[in-house]
Amino acid sequence: MSHDWIFDVLKDLVSYAERNGLPQLARKAEEALQVAADEIAAQDDDDDGSDQGHQGHLH
């Protein structure tokens, strides 16, 4: 499943916050970008074909 859209949304939120003087929101959106990248990378690593210990994902 492609997760590209979530990165686009979060980047747009960062831009919006920066343009509108919302620095704390911009920082949190940047933090969310990093969390998304980390979690998606970890999920991709888990999707190597083995299902040992797999508890499932919330959607």
N, C-alpha and C positions, 0 to 999 in steps of 0.2 A: 504494500500500500504506500502510495506517495504521500509524504508529509510536507511537501514543498509549500503548500498553501498556508500552513501555520506560520512558517518563517516569514512569508510575505505579510501576513496580518500583523505579526509582532513588529516587523520592521516599519510598517505603516504607523503603528501605534507609537513607536519611538519617534518617528518624524513628526507626527502630530503633536506629541507632548513637547518636543523641543521647540517647534514653531509657536506654540501657544503658552510658553512660559511655565511649563509643568515639569520641572527638572526631576522631582521625585518619581513621578510616573514614568518619565523617560528611563531613569535608572532601573526601576522595577521591570519595565518591559525588556530592557537589555538583559537583565537577570533572567527573565523568563525565556528569552532567546537561548541563553546558555543552557538552562535547564532542559529545554526542549531538545537541543542538539545532543546533550549528554544522554537523555533518556532514550531518544530515538536511536542513537548509536548503540546503546546497550541492548535495546530491543532487537536491532539488526544482528548484533552478535549472538543473541539467544536464538535467532531464527536460522541456525545452522543445520537444521534438519533433525536434531535430537530433541526429544520432548521430556528428558529426564528432569524431574523436579519442577516441571512447568506448572505454575499455579494459575495461569491465564492472565488476561489483561482486561482492565476496566475500560470501557469505551463510552 
